[in-house]
Amino acid sequence: MTNVLEMKKAHKVLALMDYIPSPAQKGYTNKTLYVNLSDNSIKSKPVTQQMKDLFIGGKGFGLWLLWKAVNENTKWDSPENEIVISSGPLGGTSSFPGAGKSLVVSISPTTGSIIDSNVGGHFGPLLKFAGWDAIELQGKADKDVIVFIDAINKKVTIEEAPLEAVDAHVVSEQFTEMYADSEEEKQNISVVSAGVGSDHVLIGCLNFSWWDWRRQGTRIKQAGRGGIGSVFRNKKIKALIVKTSNMRPKWTIQQRQPEPVKGV
């Protein structure tokens, strides 16, 4: 079986953008990430005051960015259709329920209309920690690719990834293992994937991984509405990965020590 080192060596970098992660201020990093898989372009876009005043959260940002990207003739499988993922201004905070949610917006294969789907897990907060309020995925790749947001090395890449699995439960484990330099780093990685089923149906889900330190393995949450996973695979994206520095507390299980017996 091919190991993750051999898989990584088989990658071919198609595009690379260096960047400086922006810390969130009042809920916003004031930057969104744009990735086009047709021409392998990557760029940063500013978050305007209008976006913050009128569209506010993850769903609003997704609708606004998608509106700016498509036209009246765009279908779900048109190259200009986008998948937009955003977590909103409360993403990654620990004081509000649901602050780990991501909102995903695209044109749906099942309805032909714009759909949004929310999902739990760690991707939304980690995207924010990596310096981005949202990510737009547009265009179509020729071969299976990954998009890797690496906040440690301050770069975003589009890479051909021929050897990894497509199935979500496998590929999330593979990329978590591949990009974590230690066991502790696994909690700072999240993988978005769609699975091989999305190659054949219009109701594919998007799967968002998170590292479960109790079970010592990846677990998956789904953005299940609208068939956005089918859009993901139609663009030939095998995985979207984000990796950040350790910005969360390291949870450990405290072993209770037995009390000494009196008189001994």
ROTIPA-809961 format. One line per 5 residues: number of its first residue (from 1); their letters; for each residue x, y, z of N, C-alpha, C, O, CB. Coordinates in pm, whole numbers, m for minus. Glycine has a CB too. Example, Ala and Ser with C-alpha at 12.3 -4.5 7.8 and 13.67 -1.06 7.14 Angstrom:
BEGIN
1 = AS = 1319:m569:780:1230:m450:780:1320:m330:780:1424:m332:846:1131:m447:905  1285:m225:708:1367:m106:714:1290:3:787:1341:114:804:1408:m60:572 $
END
This chain:
BEGIN
1 = MTNVL = 84:m119:0:0:0:0:89:125:0:188:133:72:m96:0:123  52:221:m80:128:345:m87:116:422:43:6:444:93:80:432:m204  232:464:99:225:541:223:216:691:192:230:733:77:347:512:311  193:770:297:167:912:274:289:986:221:274:1087:153:120:977:404  408:939:251:528:1005:198:537:987:47:572:1081:m25:655:949:266 $
6 = EMKKA = 505:867:m1:505:843:m145:394:924:m213:412:975:m323:488:693:m174  279:934:m146:170:1015:m200:213:1160:m214:187:1224:m316:47:1004:m111  277:1212:m111:319:1352:m112:423:1379:m221:420:1483:m286:374:1393:24  515:1284:m241:618:1299:m344:558:1304:m484:615:1363:m575:719:1185:m334  441:1241:m500:376:1237:m631:301:1366:m662:252:1383:m774:281:1120:m638 $
11 = HKVLA = 289:1457:m566:220:1582:m590:297:1670:m689:420:1670:m691:198:1657:m458  223:1743:m768:282:1841:m860:218:1975:m831:97:1992:m846:261:1800:m1009  298:2072:m790:247:2205:m758:216:2280:m887:303:2301:m971:350:2284:m672  90:2318:m900:45:2390:m1019:43:2541:m998:57:2618:m1093:m92:2343:m1058  25:2582:m873:22:2726:m841:55:2743:m694:24:2658:m611:m118:2788:m876 $
16 = LMDYI = 118:2855:m663:155:2885:m525:143:3035:m501:185:3116:m583:300:2837:m493  83:3070:m388:76:3210:m347:125:3220:m203:74:3153:m114:m69:3266:m361  224:3304:m183:268:3336:m47:176:3443:11:124:3528:m61:417:3383:m45  157:3438:142:73:3540:205:110:3554:351:175:3467:409:m77:3506:191  67:3664:410:86:3688:553:m51:3674:620:m140:3754:593:149:3830:580 $
21 = PSPAQ = m70:3574:706:m200:3558:773:m238:3682:853:m157:3735:928:m198:3437:865  m360:3727:836:m410:3843:908:m490:3799:1030:m580:3716:1016:m497:3932:816  m459:3850:1146:m539:3814:1264:m678:3876:1256:m695:3983:1198:m469:3859:1393  m775:3809:1314:m911:3861:1314:m922:3979:1409:m871:3976:1521:m1012:3750:1354  m989:4084:1363:m1017:4201:1444:m1166:4229:1437:m1221:4252:1329:m933:4325:1397 $
26 = KGYTN = m1231:4227:1553:m1376:4244:1560:m1448:4143:1470:m1550:4175:1408:m1415:4388:1520  m1394:4021:1465:m1459:3913:1394:m1416:3892:1250:m1455:3793:1188:m1601:3935:1396  m1336:3983:1195:m1300:3973:1054:m1149:3984:1035:m1081:4062:1102:m1372:4084:972  m1098:3903:943:m957:3918:902:m946:4018:787:m836:4063:753:m898:3781:858  m1061:4053:729:m1070:4151:620:m1008:4105:489:m970:4187:405:m1005:4279:663 $
31 = KTLYV = m999:3971:472:m949:3914:348:m1028:3787:316:m1064:3711:406:m798:3883:356  m1055:3766:188:m1109:3639:142:m1013:3579:41:m939:3651:m27:m1252:3656:81  m1015:3448:31:m923:3375:m57:m998:3330:m182:m1105:3271:m172:m860:3254:16  m942:3358:m298:m1002:3319:m426:m910:3221:m497:m791:3248:m513:m1030:3443:m516  m965:3106:m538:m889:3003:m609:m965:2966:m736:m1082:2928:m730:m866:2877:m518 $
36 = NLSDN = m898:2978:m852:m959:2938:m979:m882:2818:m1034:m762:2826:m1061:m957:3057:m1082  m953:2708:m1051:m890:2582:m1092:m877:2569:m1243:m807:2480:m1290:m969:2467:m1039  m942:2656:m1318:m928:2653:m1464:m795:2712:m1508:m727:2656:m1595:m1043:2729:m1530  m757:2825:m1448:m631:2889:m1487:m526:2884:m1375:m420:2946:m1387:m657:3033:m1526  m556:2810:m1269:m463:2793:m1156:m418:2927:m1098:m300:2948:m1070:m341:2713:m1200 $
41 = SIKSK = m514:3016:m1081:m483:3145:m1018:m529:3144:m872:m630:3084:m838:m549:3261:m1096  m454:3213:m789:m485:3226:m647:m464:3373:m611:m362:3432:m645:m394:3131:m557  m561:3432:m542:m541:3570:m501:m622:3602:m375:m715:3531:m339:m581:3666:m615  m582:3709:m313:m650:3761:m195:m743:3874:m237:m707:3957:m320:m548:3809:m87  m864:3876:m179:m957:3985:m205:m989:4057:m74:m995:3994:31:m1087:3931:m271 $
46 = PVTQQ = m1010:4188:m80:m1044:4261:43:m1190:4242:80:m1277:4227:m6:m1014:4409:26  m1217:4242:209:m1354:4245:260:m1392:4392:276:m1329:4466:351:m1368:4167:398  m1494:4434:206:m1532:4575:209:m1623:4604:328:m1681:4513:388:m1603:4614:77  m1634:4730:361:m1726:4770:468:m1870:4738:430:m1951:4706:517:m1710:4921:498  m1902:4747:302:m2037:4712:256:m2069:4566:288:m2180:4535:331:m2051:4738:105 $
51 = MKDLF = m1973:4477:266:m1995:4337:298:m2024:4318:446:m2112:4241:483:m1873:4253:257  m1950:4387:529:m1969:4372:674:m2099:4436:721:m2163:4387:814:m1851:4432:750  m2137:4546:658:m2259:4616:699:m2387:4543:654:m2484:4537:728:m2259:4757:642  m2385:4488:532:m2506:4433:472:m2514:4281:475:m2623:4224:480:m2517:4480:331  m2400:4215:472:m2401:4069:456:m2348:3994:577:m2379:3875:593:m2320:4031:335 $
56 = IGGKG = m2274:4056:660:m2239:4017:798:m2175:3880:811:m2054:3871:834:m2361:4022:882  m2252:3772:799:m2206:3640:840:m2163:3551:725:m2149:3595:612:m2312:3571:915  m2142:3422:758:m2094:3327:659:m2188:3310:542:m2143:3307:428:m2070:3195:724  m2317:3298:569:m2415:3282:461:m2421:3407:375:m2427:3398:252:m2553:3251:519  m2419:3524:438:m2423:3649:363:m2302:3667:275:m2314:3708:160:m2436:3765:457 $
61 = FGLWL = m2183:3638:330:m2061:3648:250:m2067:3553:131:m2030:3589:19:m1937:3619:336  m2114:3430:156:m2122:3332:48:m2214:3377:m63:m2181:3363:m181:m2168:3200:102  m2332:3431:m27:m2427:3477:m128:m2371:3595:m207:m2387:3602:m329:m2558:3518:m61  m2304:3686:m138:m2248:3803:m205:m2138:3763:m303:m2137:3809:m417:m2193:3903:m102  m2046:3680:m259:m1934:3640:m345:m1982:3558:m464:m1932:3573:m575:m1830:3561:m264 $
66 = LWKAV = m2080:3469:m440:m2134:3390:m550:m2207:3480:m650:m2193:3462:m771:m2230:3282:m496  m2284:3576:m600:m2355:3671:m687:m2259:3745:m779:m2290:3767:m896:m2435:3771:m602  m2144:3783:m726:m2046:3857:m805:m1975:3768:m908:m1916:3818:m1003:m1943:3921:m713  m1982:3635:m887:m1904:3543:m971:m1982:3485:m1088:m1922:3450:m1189:m1852:3432:m888  m2115:3475:m1076:m2194:3404:m1176:m2277:3501:m1258:m2279:3622:m1232:m2286:3300:m1108 $
71 = NENTK = m2347:3448:m1359:m2437:3528:m1440:m2567:3452:m1461:m2585:3343:m1407:m2372:3564:m1576  m2658:3509:m1540:m2791:3449:m1554:m2789:3314:m1626:m2887:3240:m1620:m2881:3543:m1628  m2677:3282:m1693:m2669:3156:m1766:m2590:3048:m1692:m2577:2936:m1742:m2605:3180:m1901  m2539:3079:m1575:m2455:2984:m1501:m2538:2867:m1448:m2641:2887:m1383:m2384:3055:m1384  m2491:2745:m1476:m2551:2623:m1424:m2460:2566:m1314:m2350:2616:m1290:m2573:2519:m1537 $
76 = WDSPE = m2509:2462:m1248:m2432:2406:m1137:m2296:2352:m1181:m2200:2357:m1105:m2511:2295:m1070  m2289:2301:m1307:m2163:2245:m1355:m2087:2339:m1448:m1992:2298:m1514:m2190:2116:m1426  m2128:2466:m1453:m2052:2566:m1528:m1922:2597:m1454:m1921:2598:m1331:m2135:2696:m1550  m1814:2621:m1526:m1688:2653:m1459:m1698:2773:m1364:m1632:2776:m1260:m1581:2680:m1561  m1781:2872:m1401:m1789:2993:m1316:m1869:2973:m1188:m1862:3057:m1098:m1849:3106:m1395 $
81 = NEIVI = m1945:2864:m1178:m2010:2836:m1050:m1905:2821:m942:m1798:2765:m965:m2098:2708:m1059  m1935:2872:m825:m1839:2868:m714:m1893:2784:m598:m2013:2765:m583:m1807:3009:m666  m1801:2735:m520:m1829:2689:m384:m1764:2790:m291:m1643:2811:m296:m1774:2541:m359  m1845:2851:m207:m1793:2951:m112:m1814:2897:29:m1923:2855:65:m1864:3090:m131  m1708:2900:108:m1713:2854:247:m1670:2969:337:m1563:3028:317:m1623:2728:269 $
86 = SSGPL = m1752:3000:436:m1721:3108:529:m1776:3073:667:m1872:2997:679:m1780:3244:480  m1714:3129:770:m1758:3096:907:m1824:3213:978:m1879:3194:1087:m1639:3050:989  m1822:3333:921:m1885:3447:986:m1799:3510:1094:m1695:3453:1130:m2015:3406:1045  m1839:3624:1147:m1756:3698:1242:m1739:3630:1378:m1645:3661:1450:m1814:3834:1264  m1828:3537:1413:m1814:3466:1541:m1741:3335:1526:m1723:3263:1625:m1950:3442:1602 $
91 = GGTSS = m1698:3301:1405:m1631:3175:1382:m1503:3161:1464:m1418:3250:1463:m1599:3160:1236  m1491:3051:1534:m1370:3024:1611:m1370:3080:1751:m1273:3060:1825:m1255:3077:1540  m1477:3151:1791:m1484:3197:1929:m1537:3084:2017:m1599:2990:1968:m1573:3323:1941  m1513:3094:2144:m1556:2987:2235:m1673:3030:2324:m1712:2957:2415:m1439:2942:2323  m1728:3147:2298:m1830:3202:2387:m1972:3184:2334:m2068:3216:2404:m1804:3347:2409 $
96 = FPGAG = m1986:3135:2210:m2118:3127:2149:m2141:2988:2093:m2053:2933:2027:m2132:3233:2038  m2258:2928:2116:m2291:2800:2055:m2292:2811:1902:m2338:2911:1847:m2428:2749:2105  m2242:2709:1836:m2242:2709:1690:m2129:2787:1627:m2128:2804:1505:m2369:2763:1642  m2034:2836:1706:m1926:2917:1650:m1825:2833:1570:m1736:2889:1506:m1854:2990:1762  m1839:2702:1573:m1756:2616:1490:m1815:2589:1353:m1755:2517:1273:m1731:2487:1559 $
101 = KSLVV = m1932:2644:1324:m2000:2617:1199:m1933:2686:1080:m1874:2793:1092:m2145:2661:1209  m1944:2619:963:m1912:2681:835:m2040:2687:754:m2125:2599:765:m1799:2603:759  m2054:2790:672:m2165:2802:578:m2111:2782:437:m2015:2848:397:m2237:2939:592  m2173:2691:363:m2130:2660:227:m2240:2705:130:m2358:2675:152:m2100:2508:210  m2202:2776:25:m2298:2829:m71:m2253:2792:m212:m2135:2800:m244:m2312:2984:m56 $
106 = SISPT = m2349:2751:m297:m2320:2719:m437:m2451:2712:m512:m2558:2722:m452:m2240:2585:m449  m2444:2694:m645:m2562:2661:m724:m2583:2510:m716:m2490:2433:m743:m2548:2709:m873  m2701:2468:m678:m2729:2328:m647:m2754:2244:m772:m2827:2287:m861:m2848:2319:m555  m2694:2125:m779:m2727:2032:m888:m2868:1975:m877:m2927:1936:m978:m2627:1917:m890  m2923:1972:m757:m3054:1909:m738:m3170:2004:m766:m3279:1959:m802:m3065:1857:m596 $
111 = TGSII = m3149:2134:m752:m3257:2229:m771:m3228:2331:m881:m3321:2393:m933:m3285:2302:m642  m3101:2349:m916:m3064:2451:m1014:m3064:2591:m958:m3038:2687:m1030:m3156:2445:m1130  m3094:2604:m828:m3098:2735:m764:m2984:2745:m662:m2915:2646:m636:m3235:2760:m695  m2966:2862:m605:m2862:2883:m506:m2903:2815:m376:m3017:2827:m331:m2835:3034:m483  m2809:2743:m316:m2835:2667:m194:m2728:2700:m91:m2614:2731:m126:m2840:2514:m222 $
116 = DSNVG = m2764:2694:36:m2663:2704:142:m2678:2584:233:m2787:2529:249:m2677:2837:222  m2568:2544:292:m2567:2431:385:m2468:2462:496:m2357:2507:469:m2531:2298:312  m2509:2437:622:m2416:2462:732:m2360:2330:782:m2424:2226:771:m2485:2538:846  m2241:2337:837:m2170:2217:880:m2083:2250:1001:m2028:2359:1012:m2083:2160:764  m2072:2154:1090:m1986:2171:1208:m1843:2128:1180:m1799:2122:1065:m2042:2091:1325 $
121 = GHFGP = m1772:2100:1286:m1632:2062:1272:m1540:2180:1295:m1578:2279:1357:m1606:2003:1135  m1417:2170:1243:m1314:2269:1274:m1269:2352:1154:m1189:2444:1170:m1196:2201:1333  m1320:2321:1033:m1267:2390:916:m1291:2540:922:m1199:2618:897:m1328:2333:791  m1414:2582:955:m1445:2724:958:m1356:2803:1051:m1297:2903:1009:m1587:2743:999  m1343:2762:1179:m1251:2831:1268:m1107:2829:1220:m1037:2930:1229:m1259:2771:1405 $
126 = LLKFA = m1060:2714:1168:m922:2707:1122:m898:2797:1001:m790:2855:988:m885:2563:1088  m997:2808:914:m985:2901:801:m968:3044:852:m887:3120:800:m1107:2892:709  m1046:3078:954:m1034:3211:1015:m897:3229:1080:m833:3334:1062:m1146:3233:1120  m850:3128:1154:m719:3135:1217:m608:3146:1112:m502:3204:1138:m696:3013:1306  m632:3088:993:m533:3094:886:m531:3229:815:m445:3254:730:m560:2985:785 $
131 = GWDAI = m626:3318:851:m623:3454:799:m727:3487:694:m716:3589:626:m492:3479:742  m832:3400:680:m929:3421:574:m1071:3420:628:m1107:3333:708:m914:3315:465  m1151:3516:585:m1293:3518:622:m1376:3423:537:m1483:3380:580:m1348:3659:610  m1329:3391:419:m1402:3301:329:m1306:3251:223:m1200:3308:201:m1525:3373:264  m1347:3142:156:m1273:3093:40:m1371:3070:m74:m1479:3014:m54:m1196:2962:73 $
136 = ELQGK = m1333:3114:m194:m1408:3089:m317:m1332:2987:m401:m1213:3003:m427:m1432:3221:m397  m1402:2882:m443:m1345:2782:m533:m1420:2792:m665:m1540:2763:m671:m1354:2637:m473  m1351:2832:m771:m1413:2851:m903:m1333:2776:m1008:m1218:2739:m984:m1423:3002:m938  m1394:2754:m1126:m1326:2687:m1235:m1330:2536:m1222:m1392:2482:m1131:m1183:2733:m1243  m1261:2468:m1315:m1253:2323:m1315:m1111:2280:m1347:m1047:2334:m1438:m1353:2261:m1417 $
141 = ADKDV = m1062:2184:m1272:m928:2130:m1298:m936:2022:m1405:m1042:1965:m1431:m866:2073:m1167  m821:1994:m1468:m813:1888:m1568:m796:1751:m1502:m845:1650:m1552:m697:1914:m1664  m726:1750:m1389:m702:1626:m1315:m735:1650:m1168:m756:1764:m1126:m553:1578:m1332  m741:1543:m1090:m770:1558:m948:m665:1644:m879:m546:1618:m891:m779:1421:m881  m711:1746:m806:m620:1838:m739:m662:1855:m593:m773:1821:m553:m617:1974:m810 $
146 = IVFID = m569:1909:m517:m599:1955:m382:m568:2104:m374:m485:2156:m448:m519:1876:m275  m636:2170:m283:m603:2308:m247:m559:2304:m102:m633:2259:m15:m727:2407:m269  m438:2352:m76:m379:2342:58:m350:2482:110:m270:2556:53:m248:2258:56  m417:2518:220:m394:2646:288:m303:2618:407:m346:2559:506:m530:2713:334  m179:2660:397:m77:2629:497:m38:2758:569:48:2833:523:49:2562:432 $
151 = AINKK = m102:2782:683:m75:2905:758:58:2899:831:111:3003:872:m187:2931:858  115:2779:848:246:2766:913:355:2822:822:436:2905:863:276:2618:948  356:2775:698:455:2820:600:407:2937:516:477:2982:425:493:2705:509  286:2987:548:231:3108:486:222:3098:334:275:3181:260:317:3229:524  153:2994:290:136:2976:146:6:2902:118:m46:2828:202:256:2898:86 $
156 = VTIEE = m46:2923:m3:m162:2850:m54:m118:2786:m185:m59:2853:m269:m287:2944:m75  m147:2658:m203:m107:2588:m324:m224:2513:m386:m317:2470:m318:7:2491:m293  m216:2500:m518:m299:2405:m593:m203:2295:m639:m101:2325:m701:m375:2473:m715  m235:2171:m609:m144:2061:m641:m220:1944:m702:m329:1909:m658:m69:2015:m514  m160:1884:m806:m210:1756:m852:m180:1651:m745:m70:1648:m690:m146:1717:m989 $
161 = APLEA = m277:1566:m716:m263:1466:m610:m318:1334:m663:m435:1302:m638:m337:1511:m478  m237:1256:m735:m290:1139:m806:m309:1013:m722:m387:927:m761:m201:1107:m918  m241:1001:m609:m238:871:m541:m332:859:m423:m368:747:m385:m100:844:m495  m374:970:m365:m462:961:m249:m599:908:m288:m640:911:m404:m475:1098:m183  m670:858:m188:m805:809:m209:m898:926:m241:m862:1042:m223:m855:732:m84 $
166 = VDAHV = m1017:894:m289:m1123:993:m305:m1222:982:m191:m1279:1082:m147:m1194:975:m441  m1243:859:m142:m1338:837:m32:m1303:923:89:m1188:926:133:m1341:689:8  m1404:993:141:m1380:1096:243:m1318:1040:371:m1227:1101:427:m1510:1165:277  m1367:923:417:m1316:872:544:m1171:829:534:m1100:824:634:m1401:755:591  m1125:797:412:m985:758:391:m898:880:366:m793:895:428:m974:660:273 $
171 = VSEQF = m941:966:275:m857:1079:236:m838:1178:351:m733:1243:360:m918:1151:117  m938:1190:439:m920:1281:554:m811:1229:647:m734:1308:703:m1052:1297:631  m804:1097:664:m696:1038:744:m561:1057:675:m462:1091:740:m722:887:769  m557:1035:544:m431:1045:471:m372:1185:478:m252:1200:505:m451:1006:327  m453:1288:453:m399:1423:453:m368:1474:594:m275:1552:613:m496:1518:385 $
176 = TEMYA = m446:1430:692:m413:1467:830:m278:1409:869:m197:1478:931:m523:1418:926  m255:1284:835:m127:1219:863:m14:1283:784:96:1300:835:m135:1070:832  m42:1318:660:61:1372:570:114:1507:617:234:1532:610:6:1385:430  24:1594:664:64:1732:692:88:1762:839:128:1873:873:m40:1824:639  63:1666:926:91:1688:1069:234:1644:1099:272:1530:1072:m10:1610:1159 $
181 = DSEEE = 313:1734:1154:451:1702:1190:461:1635:1326:567:1586:1364:536:1827:1189  351:1632:1399:346:1565:1529:201:1526:1556:110:1569:1486:402:1657:1643  181:1444:1658:45:1404:1695:m37:1525:1738:m156:1533:1710:48:1300:1806  28:1620:1807:m43:1739:1855:m93:1825:1739:m197:1890:1751:48:1820:1945  m19:1826:1627:m57:1910:1514:m183:1862:1444:m243:1938:1368:57:1917:1416 $
186 = KQNIS = m223:1739:1466:m338:1685:1394:m467:1761:1426:m558:1767:1343:m356:1538:1427  m473:1819:1546:m593:1895:1582:m600:2029:1509:m702:2097:1515:m598:1918:1732  m492:2067:1442:m487:2194:1371:m504:2179:1220:m472:2270:1144:m357:2263:1401  m554:2062:1177:m574:2033:1036:m718:1992:1013:m775:1915:1091:m476:1922:988  m778:2043:906:m911:1999:866:m912:1975:716:m851:2051:639:m1019:2103:906 $
191 = VVSAG = m981:1870:674:m986:1829:535:m1131:1830:487:m1218:1773:553:m922:1689:516  m1157:1894:374:m1288:1893:311:m1279:1801:189:m1189:1815:107:m1335:2037:271  m1373:1707:178:m1373:1613:66:m1517:1576:33:m1609:1612:107:m1290:1485:100  m1536:1505:m79:m1672:1474:m122:m1698:1325:m141:m1814:1283:m138:m1702:1545:m250  m1595:1245:m160:m1617:1101:m175:m1649:1062:m317:m1697:1142:m397:m1727:1056:m85 $
196 = VGSDH = m1621:936:m348:m1636:885:m484:m1783:882:m528:m1811:889:m647:m1576:746:m496  m1875:871:m434:m2016:870:m469:m2060:997:m539:m2151:996:m622:m2100:850:m347  m1995:1108:m505:m2031:1236:m565:m1993:1245:m713:m2037:1337:m783:m1965:1349:m489  m1911:1151:m761:m1880:1146:m904:m1998:1094:m986:m1999:1108:m1109:m1759:1059:m928  m2097:1033:m920:m2200:960:m993:m2342:1006:m962:m2436:962:m1028:m2188:815:m963 $
201 = VLIGC = m2360:1093:m864:m2494:1138:m827:m2495:1290:m814:m2391:1354:m816:m2539:1072:m694  m2616:1347:m803:m2630:1491:m787:m2661:1530:m643:m2694:1646:m617:m2739:1544:m879  m2651:1436:m551:m2684:1464:m411:m2563:1445:m319:m2578:1417:m201:m2800:1373:m365  m2442:1460:m376:m2321:1440:m297:m2307:1541:m184:m2340:1659:m198:m2200:1448:m386  m2256:1492:m71:m2231:1578:46:m2087:1627:46:m1999:1566:m16:m2261:1503:178 $
206 = LNFSW = m2063:1736:115:m1927:1777:149:m1897:1728:289:m1979:1743:380:m1910:1932:139  m1779:1670:307:m1738:1613:435:m1625:1697:495:m1523:1720:430:m1694:1466:419  m1643:1743:617:m1547:1829:686:m1487:1751:803:m1559:1713:895:m1614:1962:735  m1358:1729:799:m1296:1646:903:m1251:1730:1022:m1225:1849:1011:m1177:1570:845  m1242:1663:1135:m1181:1721:1256:m1116:1608:1333:m1161:1494:1329:m1286:1797:1344 $
211 = WDWRR = m1009:1641:1404:m932:1541:1476:m991:1523:1616:m1000:1617:1694:m783:1581:1485  m1031:1400:1644:m1087:1365:1775:m975:1308:1862:m933:1194:1844:m1205:1262:1760  m927:1389:1955:m813:1346:2037:m851:1231:2131:m764:1154:2171:m759:1463:2117  m979:1220:2166:m1021:1109:2252:m1010:975:2179:m962:876:2234:m1164:1131:2301  m1056:974:2054:m1055:850:1975:m928:834:1893:m904:729:1834:m1174:847:1882 $
216 = QGTRI = m845:939:1891:m720:937:1815:m746:903:1667:m683:814:1610:m622:835:1876  m838:976:1609:m868:958:1467:m951:1073:1416:m1004:1153:1494:m941:827:1444  m963:1081:1284:m1045:1188:1226:m1192:1148:1231:m1227:1031:1217:m1002:1218:1081  m1276:1247:1250:m1420:1230:1240:m1471:1332:1138:m1401:1426:1101:m1490:1248:1379  m1593:1312:1093:m1644:1388:980:m1782:1445:1008:m1869:1376:1063:m1648:1301:855 $
221 = KQAGR = m1801:1570:971:m1931:1635:969:m1970:1661:823:m1882:1676:737:m1930:1769:1052  m2100:1665:795:m2145:1682:657:m2222:1812:632:m2306:1853:712:m2232:1565:618  m2188:1875:519:m2276:1977:461:m2358:1902:358:m2311:1877:246:m2194:2100:396  m2481:1865:393:m2555:1767:316:m2662:1822:223:m2716:1747:142:m2617:1674:407  m2694:1949:232:m2804:2002:152:m2757:2043:12:m2649:2100:m4:m2868:2123:222 $
226 = GGIGS = m2838:2012:m88:m2820:2071:m220:m2725:2003:m313:m2716:2042:m430:m2776:2206:m204  m2651:1901:m268:m2560:1832:m357:m2430:1905:m385:m2373:1890:m493:m2627:1804:m484  m2383:1986:m289:m2262:2066:m315:m2139:1976:m327:m2040:2016:m390:m2241:2168:m202  m2143:1857:m269:m2032:1763:m289:m2017:1723:m435:m1906:1697:m481:m2053:1640:m205  m2128:1718:m507:m2122:1686:m650:m2057:1801:m728:m1987:1777:m827:m2263:1658:m705 $
231 = VFRNK = m2081:1925:m686:m2013:2039:m747:m1862:2030:m721:m1782:2056:m810:m2070:2174:m692  m1826:1995:m600:m1686:1981:m558:m1613:1882:m648:m1504:1912:m698:m1677:1935:m411  m1672:1764:m670:m1608:1662:m752:m1615:1696:m901:m1525:1659:m976:m1673:1526:m727  m1719:1768:m943:m1726:1812:m1081:m1610:1904:m1116:m1567:1910:m1231:m1857:1881:m1108  m1561:1976:m1016:m1445:2063:m1034:m1314:1986:m1022:m1206:2044:m1034:m1449:2175:m932 $
236 = KIKAL = m1323:1855:m997:m1209:1765:m980:m1124:1802:m859:m1001:1791:m862:m1123:1765:m1105  m1189:1846:m754:m1118:1871:m628:m1123:1743:m545:m1230:1692:m514:m1181:1992:m548  m1007:1692:m511:m999:1574:m425:m1010:1614:m279:m1073:1544:m200:m869:1498:m449  m950:1727:m243:m957:1771:m104:m918:1919:m95:m839:1969:m174:m865:1686:m14  m976:1984:2:m939:2119:45:m889:2106:187:m961:2057:274:m1060:2221:35 $
241 = IVKTS = m766:2149:212:m702:2128:342:m658:2261:400:m606:2346:328:m582:2031:330  m679:2278:529:m625:2395:599:m545:2347:718:m583:2253:788:m739:2492:645  m432:2413:740:m345:2383:855:m304:2514:920:m259:2606:852:m221:2300:811  m317:2521:1051:m280:2641:1125:m183:2608:1236:m152:2491:1261:m404:2710:1181  m135:2711:1302:m55:2691:1422:m147:2652:1537:m269:2655:1523:26:2819:1457 $
246 = NMRPK = m90:2616:1648:m168:2568:1762:m231:2686:1835:m174:2740:1930:m79:2485:1859  m349:2726:1790:m418:2841:1849:m529:2800:1944:m604:2884:1993:m474:2928:1740  m540:2669:1969:m642:2620:2061:m575:2548:2177:m462:2503:2162:m743:2527:1989  m642:2537:2292:m581:2465:2403:m564:2318:2372:m650:2258:2307:m664:2483:2529  m457:2262:2416:m434:2119:2400:m507:2046:2513:m470:2058:2630:m282:2086:2400 $
251 = WTIQQ = m609:1972:2477:m688:1900:2577:m617:1770:2613:m575:1695:2526:m831:1872:2525  m606:1745:2740:m544:1620:2786:m634:1557:2890:m708:1626:2961:m403:1645:2843  m627:1428:2898:m702:1354:2999:m615:1343:3123:m507:1284:3120:m744:1213:2947  m661:1400:3232:m587:1398:3356:m614:1267:3429:m729:1235:3462:m624:1519:3443  m510:1194:3455:m524:1070:3530:m525:1103:3679:m433:1167:3730:m409:970:3496 $
256 = RQPEP = m627:1059:3746:m637:1086:3889:m543:995:3966:m546:873:3951:m782:1068:3938  m458:1055:4048:m362:979:4126:m427:929:4255:m501:1002:4320:m239:1065:4159  m399:804:4292:m458:753:4417:m402:827:4538:m283:860:4544:m431:602:4432  m490:852:4634:m444:920:4754:m363:823:4841:m394:704:4845:m564:976:4833  m260:873:4910:m178:786:4996:m260:733:5113:m344:803:5169:m54:862:5049 $
261 = VKGV = m235:610:5147:m304:547:5261:m243:597:5391:m121:593:5408:m296:392:5254  m328:646:5482:m279:699:5608:m206:589:5688:m246:473:5691:m396:758:5691  m98:632:5751:m24:542:5835:77:457:5762:146:375:5822:m118:455:5906  87:478:5627:182:397:5551:300:486:5512:393:439:5447:114:334:5424 $
END
